[in-house]
Amino acid sequence: VEDGSLEQMRRLGRSEATLQSYHEFKARTANFYESPMDLIMIKVFKCDWTVNNNNKLVHVPVSRSSEQKGPFFVPNDFPYHTVHGIQHWILWSDRVLDRREVYAFLRADSTARGAAAQLTFVNPVELQSIPDVHHVHVMLLSASAAESIDADVPPPTP
């Protein structure tokens, strides 16, 4: 994700095992939920739900006049394949969050605050698996992994 270009973003991927689990999960949940958005709104946002004419679960939209739900910061169930020590989290929101709001949320969250480094990004539309629910990918580098990286970097030469 060096420059945020579509080419760079396409390099992010899941391990073969995670990708297989992801496809199996999608196939299973398609039998119960009308859409991936319904799954997220019911499971993550805890929205009420009903059964539609297709005998599938659909979320009951939250009234815009009611209190905003979220954002919700959860580990990614199917994380991108990264080096050891990086955790892949998702910040779900019922509206688009600007960079300032994302960082304010992360500064207030104990898990994110405990990371040695953070990287945040939103996938380009072409790569979004659930485009109907705004979410930010958050990569957290653990302190122990950062120490290991620092130990591997030779000191600068004078």
C-alpha positions in Angstrom: 0.0 0.0 0.0 3.0 2.2 -0.5 1.4 4.8 -2.6 -2.3 3.8 -2.4 -2.5 2.9 -6.0 -4.8 0.2 -7.2 -1.8 -1.8 -8.4 -0.2 -1.6 -4.9 -3.5 -2.4 -3.2 -4.0 -5.5 -5.3 -0.8 -6.9 -3.8 -2.5 -7.3 -0.4 -3.9 -10.7 -0.2 -4.9 -13.5 2.1 -3.0 -16.7 2.7 -4.3 -19.7 0.8 -5.8 -21.2 4.1 -7.5 -17.9 5.0 -8.8 -17.4 1.4 -10.3 -20.9 1.5 -11.9 -20.2 4.8 -13.2 -16.9 3.5 -14.8 -18.5 0.4 -16.4 -21.3 2.5 -17.7 -18.7 5.0 -19.2 -16.6 2.1 -20.9 -19.7 0.7 -22.4 -20.7 4.1 -23.6 -17.3 5.0 -25.2 -16.7 1.6 -27.7 -19.4 2.7 -28.8 -17.3 5.7 -28.2 -13.6 4.9 -29.6 -11.7 2.0 -26.3 -9.9 1.5 -22.9 -9.4 3.1 -24.1 -6.0 4.2 -27.0 -7.7 6.2 -24.5 -10.0 7.9 -22.3 -7.1 9.0 -25.2 -4.9 10.1 -26.7 -7.8 12.2 -23.5 -9.3 13.6 -21.3 -6.2 14.0 -23.8 -3.3 14.4 -26.3 -5.5 16.3 -29.2 -4.2 14.2 -32.6 -5.8 14.5 -33.4 -8.2 11.7 -36.3 -9.8 10.0 -36.8 -12.7 7.5 -37.6 -11.7 3.9 -39.6 -13.5 1.2 -36.4 -15.5 0.3 -36.3 -16.9 3.8 -33.1 -15.0 4.5 -32.1 -12.6 7.2 -32.1 -8.8 6.4 -31.2 -6.0 8.8 -33.8 -3.5 9.8 -32.3 -0.1 8.9 -31.6 2.2 11.9 -33.5 5.4 11.7 -31.1 8.3 10.9 -32.9 10.3 13.7 -31.7 7.7 16.2 -28.3 7.6 17.8 -25.5 6.7 15.5 -24.3 3.1 15.8 -20.6 2.6 15.9 -17.9 2.8 14.9 -17.0 -0.7 15.8 -13.3 -1.8 16.0 -13.0 -5.6 15.5 -10.2 -8.0 14.4 -10.6 -8.9 10.7 -12.0 -12.5 10.6 -10.1 -13.0 7.3 -7.0 -10.9 7.6 -4.6 -10.0 4.8 -1.4 -12.1 4.8 1.3 -10.0 6.5 4.5 -10.5 8.3 4.4 -11.9 11.8 3.4 -9.2 14.4 1.0 -7.3 12.3 -2.7 -7.6 13.3 -5.4 -6.7 10.8 -8.4 -4.9 12.3 -11.5 -3.3 10.8 -13.1 0.0 11.9 -16.8 -0.3 10.8 -19.0 2.7 10.6 -22.5 3.6 9.4 -21.1 6.6 7.7 -17.9 7.7 6.0 -15.2 8.7 8.6 -12.6 11.3 7.7 -9.0 10.8 8.6 -9.3 13.0 11.7 -12.2 10.9 13.0 -10.4 7.6 12.4 -7.3 8.8 14.2 -9.3 10.2 17.1 -11.1 6.9 17.5 -7.7 5.0 17.4 -6.2 7.3 20.0 -9.1 6.5 22.3 -8.9 2.7 21.8 -6.6 0.8 24.1 -5.7 -1.9 21.6 -4.8 0.6 18.9 -2.9 2.8 21.4 -0.8 -0.2 22.5 0.5 -0.8 19.0 4.0 0.4 18.1 2.7 1.6 14.7 -0.5 1.9 12.8 -1.4 1.9 9.1 -5.0 2.8 8.0 -6.5 2.7 4.6 -9.8 2.2 2.7 -9.7 -0.2 -0.2 -10.5 1.3 -3.6 -14.1 0.6 -4.7 -12.9 -2.1 -7.1 -11.4 -4.1 -4.2 -14.1 -3.7 -1.6 -15.8 -7.0 -0.7 -18.5 -5.1 1.3 -18.8 -1.7 -0.4 -22.2 -0.9 1.2 -20.8 -0.6 4.7 -18.0 1.9 5.3 -14.9 0.4 6.8 -11.3 1.3 7.4 -8.6 -1.3 7.4 -6.2 -0.9 10.4 -2.9 -2.7 10.6 -1.4 -2.7 14.0 2.3 -3.5 14.6 2.8 -5.1 18.0 5.5 -3.7 20.2 7.4 -7.0 20.3 7.5 -7.2 16.5 8.7 -3.6 16.4 11.5 -4.5 18.8 12.4 -7.5 16.7 12.5 -5.3 13.5 14.6 -2.7 15.3 17.1 -5.4 16.4 17.5 -6.5 12.8 18.3 -3.0 11.5 22.0 -2.2 11.7 22.9 1.2 13.3 23.6 4.0 10.9 27.2 4.4 9.8 28.9 7.6 10.9 
